Amino acid sequence: MVNDGMKNSETVLGVSAPSTRVTKTAAFLVAAALSVPVFAILSVVDWLWF
């Protein structure tokens, strides 16, 4: 039902490859890419405000 799209393999130029999956490394990189700038901005705002 929800995962039906993940089970279908696409064929491109006669080559069949498995569907993409989110890995723990990718999840960590996304979390780091979002949290580090937010932390920096909030630290500067806190330093200027108080």
C-alpha positions as CSV (number, residue, x, y, z in Angstrom):
1,M,0.0,0.0,0.0
2,V,2.3,2.8,1.2
3,N,5.5,1.0,0.2
4,D,4.3,-0.1,-3.3
5,G,6.3,2.6,-4.9
6,M,9.5,1.5,-3.2
7,K,9.1,-2.1,-4.6
8,N,8.9,-1.1,-8.2
9,S,12.2,-1.1,-10.0
10,E,12.7,1.3,-12.9
11,T,14.4,0.3,-16.1
12,V,16.6,3.0,-17.7
13,L,18.5,2.2,-20.9
14,G,17.8,-1.5,-20.3
15,V,19.4,-1.5,-16.9
16,S,17.2,-2.3,-13.9
17,A,18.2,-0.8,-10.6
18,P,16.6,-0.9,-7.1
19,S,14.7,2.0,-5.8
20,T,16.5,4.6,-3.7
21,R,16.4,4.3,0.1
22,V,17.0,6.8,2.9
23,T,20.1,5.7,4.8
24,K,21.1,6.6,8.4
25,T,24.1,8.6,6.9
26,A,21.8,10.6,4.7
27,A,19.4,11.3,7.7
28,F,22.4,12.4,9.8
29,L,23.7,14.7,7.0
30,V,20.2,16.3,6.6
31,A,19.9,16.8,10.4
32,A,23.3,18.3,10.6
33,A,22.8,20.6,7.6
34,L,19.6,21.9,9.3
35,S,20.7,22.1,12.9
36,V,24.1,23.7,12.6
37,P,22.9,26.9,10.8
38,V,19.9,27.2,13.1
39,F,22.2,26.9,16.2
40,A,24.5,29.5,14.8
41,I,21.7,32.0,14.0
42,L,20.1,31.5,17.4
43,S,23.4,31.9,19.2
44,V,24.0,35.2,17.4
45,V,20.5,36.4,18.2
46,D,20.9,35.4,21.9
47,W,24.3,37.2,22.0
48,L,22.8,40.3,20.5
49,W,19.6,40.3,22.5
50,F,20.9,39.6,26.0
